[in-house]
Amino acid sequence: MRAVVCEKWGPPESLVVREVPEPRALPGQVVIDVRAAGVNFPDVLVIENKYQFKPQLPFTPGGEVAGVVSEVGEGVEGLSVGDRVLATTGFGAFAERVAARAEGTFRIPDGMDFPTAACFLMTYGTSHHALVHRAALRPGETLLVLGAAGGVGLAAVEIGKLLGARVIAGASSPEKLETCRERGADELVDYTREDLKQRVRELTGGAGADVVYDPVGGDLSEPALRATGWEGRFLVIGFASGTIPRIPLNLPLLKGCQIVGVFWGAFVGREPERFRAEVEELFSWFEQGRLAPLVSATYPLEEAGRALREMADRRVRGKVAVVIEGT
């Protein structure tokens, strides 16, 4: 079968497409014939050897997949050959077939196509876990989302609105901000042209944001923390800027606020029952038409490197997917 292979650490342009052995389903696994694979920022970090989890070379990147079950391993219950599914894989999704843990594999709702399914779980799962479990976001509170036009950012905008929050979307261009408005953002901040802290203070009448959702890091984190209100919650999602900020710890002291880590991948492994309940709630919201995932582009397997380059250069709105042509 064909697969994208990372033979050496490097940029997306260093990836190659090779013929590799087909996977078999070990106990507790299923094999999925891939129809689409989601592209996520951690995929860029993985191939550059900058992520906390480091696979052995050579390997196939891609941590999120949708397709059809073609083989079921020993001990697997509730999944059958022919089922339309999505799954988290860690690695291996940029291929024609992939083996996935059954416990991280879910049947796709009838109204969800494969590219949408492949781009659904990580972004909406992360934002659901962050806003519902870690921040306990309440109706009427103000939510500031940084990087709001990206995958997790748009998911946070949508879920924040669904939970009854007033959402302030921060992004780096008018085009990205318009995408945020289309997804329900109440207020917009272009933090390349406006003072983030000052603008958020103006929009909240000086009170500051109750919850800040930060997947960007870098130079934005401190002004966003300064824009957090009394007893607010500052959610550390990730560092898409490439820089882990150094935060003055007098700020949470003075504001009585919390800096809250959000590690969705660890949550999935540590609390599998809660995770499955979270996925079922997200599927229910999708079926009710309350979530509208944005897949802004698709790429054939041979152009997976280009998809990752678009992600690395922050030119992606919502999500993009790698699709297997002819399936």
Buried (B, 14 or more C-beta within 10 A) or exposed (E): BBBBBBEEEEEBEEBEBBEBEBBEBEEEBBBBBBBBBBBBBBBBBBBBEEBEEEBEEEBBBBBBBBBBBBBBBEEBEEBEEEBBBBBBBBBBBBBBBBBBBBBBBBBBBEEBBBBBBBBBBBBBBBBBBBBBBBBEBEEEBBBBBBBBBBBBBBBBBBBBBBBEBBBBBBBBBEEBBBBBBEBBBBBBBBBEEBEBBEBBBEBBEEEBBBBBBBBBBBEBBBBBBBBBBEEBBBBBBBBBBEEEBEBEEEBBEEBEBBBBEBBBBEBBEEBEEEBBEBBEEBBEBBEEEEBEBBBBBBBBBEBBBBBBBBBBEBEBBBBBBBBBEEE
